[in-house]
């Protein structure tokens, strides 16, 4: 029988820890498929965040570094500057990238660091149990905005792609969803 | 080899390049700025990377990334900046990655002052970030020793896969002295067994990580690291003993302060007082055995520091109540004078005169 659907080579053959319904698995797969297609697994170094995807180093088959919370773009900068021959990506959630790591994100972008940042935005701090994130929508209920995010006291969500698009160093900033099959196919492109 | 007159900070930067440092990540802060400026000029011309980071926090994480590839990487800062770097230093220690960190100490706490100080002894030797871990701390006392300890710092870091700190201060950083650069520089050790350099599809993937979610796994890692620390204490502790053989008073001092103490010891000797100086070159591991040896004929020990009394605690621990230990220090950026130290020696030698 012909095999029609395989695990990408760049993903390890292990069980993921993510909750049912979580899209990290889909996004891991998309990243791994792209690494496979480009044939760069052997020269790729990934940098993981603190957050739900903290264990991504166990899932991607390339060399992996675990960064402190929010610091992945700085760690990736160090890797790329020390070894320009390597392909470097970070994989970060919204708390990691748009709150505690805003400075690292903005400055890596404005320096035009030759790295790829995979930004996974679910609008909440998932790992710690659903607190308000920098991307939580106005009115959205979380454990630390139990009456809904009130912009008068908690401000507005950060528009990461729009913010980074204003910087001359950013090569590409795109935003897509992974909620439906057509969207997933679109993201893969 | 001819001697050149150089500022401590610049000599340190030159020595780092000669020792094979390939990347420097830093953030401007007084009194270490000349070090960054020297590397900003030289690194691009000599095949290295100089990058001014957006913050101390980013700089130390760039060090983590660069060092994770097995490259010789360095950062430098001064006291408040080292506080900011402490998160990253804890991660670097927990990930068993070698790197070199320079602290050109200034006065504290808070913004403190920009004058020389030794107020970061505790921070360097005991409290640099969260968790059970150690750094090797080297404390030079001259511009020449700054140079000599530079390649040793890289070698030790690679040998034990851990961060090494060179603890300088505003005095050593800013003063100029004749200095000679050694011809032979150390070669970077092979880091391919663990470094993140791409699998080349020829090996299992390497993971550089400090997270162990199972308590048993984390305990095992920490205990293993402490076995390594025990070996370092056994074989890497280093100290200078000056006129200690017959000394009835031994003065302990590190870094720039030891230069002042040496002058005071010479003055006291000229007056017939049997006094010597013990200077730890490694602050961690603290050279306990060498201190006991230095104090074999001592009746009194005096620790002189540019702080309110930090190393004196390690001196007391090492001597284990065998001898009375007193302290003299100036702080806040004030440098003690040889005459002040001499007065303290005379007090111990049977009262003030």
Interface residues (C-beta under 8 A of the other chain):
Chain A: X12 X41 X42 X43 X44 X45 X47 X54 X55 X57 X58 X60 X61 X62 X63 X64 X65 X66 X67 X68 X71 X74 X75 X76 X77 X78 X79 X80 X81 X82 X83 X85 X86 X103 X104 X106 X107
Chain B: X22 X23 X25 X49 X51 X53 X54 X55 X57 X58 X59 X61 X62 X63 X64 X65 X66 X67 X68 X69 X71 X73 X87 X88 X91 X95 X196 X197 X198 X199 X200 X201 X202 X205 X206 X207 X208 X209 X210 X211
